[in-house]
Amino acid sequence: MRIRIDGTRTELAYTINKISAILPVGSISPIYRHRRPYSWRVFIDTAPDRTGTRWIA
């Protein structure tokens, strides 16, 4: 599953921390500036590949 998060840098850091505590995070895209001056965007992939019975993080 791919999750898109928009917000300030502080909001992104808080949300990424909370999501990674709950879901297995496969990858996080680089944070880049969105349309507004203090708005940033990041994508999180929460379904990483499996090898056997363990998640690769």
Long-range contacts (C-beta under 8 A, 24 or more apart in sequence): 1-45, 1-46, 1-47, 2-43, 2-44, 2-45, 2-46, 3-43, 3-44, 3-45, 3-46, 4-41, 4-42, 4-43, 5-41, 5-42, 5-43, 5-44, 6-34, 6-39, 6-40, 6-41, 7-39, 7-40, 8-38, 8-39, 8-40, 9-40, 12-40, 12-42, 16-42, 16-44, 19-44, 19-46, 24-48, 24-55, 24-57, 25-57, 26-56, 26-57
